[in-house]
Amino acid sequence: MKKIMIGLVAVSSLVFGTGCGGDVCEDIADAFEGLDAKTEDCPSINAVVGNLEFTDEDIDECKSDFEDCSGDDKDALNDTIDCINDLPDCEEGEEASWSQKFTACSEKSEDVTCE
């Protein structure tokens, strides 16, 4: 389980360390903030992703960074957002499976180069 948690933290950093912009920044913040409800039945995962919050400053910085994003980068970020929004609720005993799905979503933007 510890390995899963480390992976979730790393993936969250990967996605939020990446530039995004316009509504994309707000959409990705909303997607990650929505993980609280999706993981409420999986306390160990919820402890990692359930309290993600983004300030107006975070979103403004993201929007500024978005100017450096290519069309492919924007598409990858949107794919990540859609995938996270489509994740099922995590169910007790299914943490490893859910974590793999979450990681797969985040990997959609691992090649994004704008920051």
Secondary structure, DSSP 8 states (H G I E B T S, - for coil): -HHHHHHHHHHHHHHHTS---HHHHHHHHHHHHTHHHHTTT-HHHHHHHTT----HHHHHHHHHHGGG--HHHHHHHHHHHHHHHH-----TT-HHHHHHHHHHHHHTTTT----
